[in-house]
C-alpha cells in the first residue's frame, strides 16, 4: 500500500465526513450548508482546496517548507488587527520572540523554522499546536470537528434520540450560516420548554397508596386529608 493511502486512512478525514454526511441526511441538510470559508480560515487551506478535499481529491507528497510558508502567509492575510490591518513584521517578531529579519525570511520561504519559532508563531496568531505541520487532510479533519459537534448538538436539540443536552450558548464556532441559525433556533426552543417538575418520592408513594384504595375508602379519607391541609374548613366552632 502506498504511503499516501496509509496517510489518508490514518488521518480520519473519511470517517469524519461519513459521520457528517449521516448527520446532514438526518437533519435534511447538505454539504452546501457547511461554510467553506470558515473551514478555510480554521485549517489554513484555500477554500477551493477545502472543497476539493471534501469531494475526495487525492493528496500527493507535500513539501514541508512550502506548506509552512503558505500557511504563514495565510495567517498574516486572515488574522488581522482590530482595525482590519495586517500585523507588521515588527509586531509579529515581537509577539513570536524572533527578529524582524527572520519574519521576512520566513514569509519569503528563505528560512526553515525550528520548533521554538513554530511555537512562537502559533502562539502569536492564536492557532492550535501543529497548525503549520499538519497535512492538508489532518488540518481539514481538525477544522471539521466543530462542524460535527454543531450538527450533533442540533440533532440532539431536535429530538433525534437523545433526551438531555448541556449546550453552552457559545457552541456555534465553526458552524455555517444556516447551521448556526438552526442551532440557535433549536436551542431557543429547548430553553423555552418548561422543565418537568421534580417528583417527590414520598408524594408519589402517598398518591399511589390513596389511588390503590377502594372508591368508598378514598371518599371517607379525602375530607380528612383536605382538612389537615387546610383546604376545607371545619363547620364546627374553632377550639382555643
Secondary structure, DSSP 4 states (H G I P E B T S, - for coil): --HHHHHHHHT-HHHHHHHHHHHHHHTT--GGGS-HHHHHHHHTS-HHHHHHHHTT-------HHHHHHHHHHHHHHHS--TTSPPPPHHHHHHHHTS-HHHHHHHHTT-S---HHHHHHHHHHTT--TTTTTS-HHHHHHHHHHHHHHHHHHHHHHTTSS-------TTTTTT--HHHHHHHHHHHHHHHHSPPPPPPPHHHHHHHHHHHHS-HHHHHHHHHHHHHHTTSS--SSPPP-
